[in-house]
Amino acid sequence: MDVTGTDGRWSGTVSAPAGAETVVRVGGWPLRVGTTREDAVLELLEAAQIGNPEKLAAWEVVRGSRPVAERLAELSAVELPDAVRSAITELLGAVGAGEG
């Protein structure tokens, strides 16, 4: 089983022959990819099924030094699948929650 995710949001992919009974048990432990939220975004981008130019554009926004609200606005101009944008937004928003 392949498991990916960060900070309580994760997914699992199970491969089994057609018609085979498959049982998946999930524990309640926290799953984290990367040691920081920035690392988690990098892992997410590396795994995303999008082009390298889009990954680079998103990464440059994430690494920026501007306030999170400005980076989130800039991220909206990067062509990303909704799921990828949503995950990055959630990660950046969690970081920005402590900004004044």
C-alpha positions as CSV (number, residue, x, y, z in Angstrom):
1,M,0.0,0.0,0.0
2,D,1.3,3.4,-0.9
3,V,0.4,6.2,1.6
4,T,1.0,9.9,0.9
5,G,0.0,13.0,2.7
6,T,0.7,15.6,5.4
7,D,-0.8,16.9,8.6
8,G,-3.8,14.7,8.8
9,R,-4.6,14.8,5.1
10,W,-3.5,11.6,3.4
11,S,-4.5,9.0,0.9
12,G,-3.7,5.3,0.3
13,T,-3.5,3.4,-2.9
14,V,-4.0,-0.4,-2.8
15,S,-3.2,-2.7,-5.7
16,A,-5.0,-6.0,-5.8
17,P,-6.2,-8.4,-8.5
18,A,-9.7,-7.9,-9.8
19,G,-12.2,-9.7,-7.7
20,A,-9.8,-10.3,-4.8
21,E,-11.0,-9.4,-1.3
22,T,-9.0,-6.5,0.0
23,V,-8.9,-5.3,3.6
24,V,-7.3,-2.1,4.7
25,R,-6.9,-1.1,8.3
26,V,-6.0,2.4,9.2
27,G,-4.4,3.5,12.4
28,G,-4.9,6.9,14.0
29,W,-1.3,8.0,14.0
30,P,-0.3,11.3,12.5
31,L,1.3,11.1,9.1
32,R,3.7,13.8,8.0
33,V,5.7,14.2,4.8
34,G,8.7,16.4,5.4
35,T,10.0,17.9,8.5
36,T,8.5,21.4,7.9
37,R,5.5,22.7,6.1
38,E,7.8,24.0,3.3
39,D,9.2,20.5,3.0
40,A,5.7,19.1,2.9
41,V,4.8,21.5,0.0
42,L,8.0,20.4,-1.8
43,E,7.1,16.7,-1.4
44,L,3.6,17.5,-2.7
45,L,4.9,19.3,-5.7
46,E,7.4,16.5,-6.5
47,A,4.6,13.9,-6.4
48,A,2.1,16.0,-8.4
49,Q,1.3,14.9,-11.9
50,I,1.9,18.4,-13.4
51,G,4.6,19.9,-15.6
52,N,7.9,21.0,-14.2
53,P,7.3,24.7,-15.1
54,E,4.2,24.7,-13.0
55,K,6.0,23.0,-10.1
56,L,8.8,25.6,-10.2
57,A,6.3,28.5,-10.4
58,A,4.4,27.2,-7.4
59,W,7.6,26.6,-5.4
60,E,8.9,30.1,-6.1
61,V,5.7,31.5,-4.7
62,V,5.8,29.2,-1.6
63,R,9.5,30.1,-0.9
64,G,8.7,33.9,-1.2
65,S,9.3,36.2,1.7
66,R,6.0,38.2,1.3
67,P,3.2,37.7,3.8
68,V,1.2,34.5,3.3
69,A,-1.9,36.4,2.1
70,E,0.1,37.9,-0.8
71,R,1.7,34.5,-1.6
72,L,-1.8,32.9,-1.7
73,A,-3.0,35.6,-4.1
74,E,0.1,35.0,-6.3
75,L,-0.5,31.3,-6.2
76,S,-3.9,31.7,-7.9
77,A,-2.1,32.9,-11.0
78,V,-0.1,29.6,-11.3
79,E,-1.8,26.9,-13.4
80,L,-2.3,24.1,-10.9
81,P,-4.9,21.3,-10.5
82,D,-7.5,22.3,-7.9
83,A,-6.4,19.5,-5.5
84,V,-2.8,20.7,-5.6
85,R,-3.7,24.3,-5.1
86,S,-6.0,23.4,-2.3
87,A,-3.3,21.4,-0.5
88,I,-0.7,24.1,-0.9
89,T,-3.2,26.8,0.2
90,E,-4.0,24.8,3.3
91,L,-0.3,24.3,4.2
92,L,0.5,28.0,3.6
93,G,-2.6,29.1,5.5
94,A,-1.6,27.0,8.5
95,V,1.7,28.8,8.5
96,G,0.1,32.2,8.0
97,A,-2.3,31.7,11.0
98,G,0.4,33.1,13.3
99,E,1.2,36.1,11.2
100,G,0.1,39.5,12.5
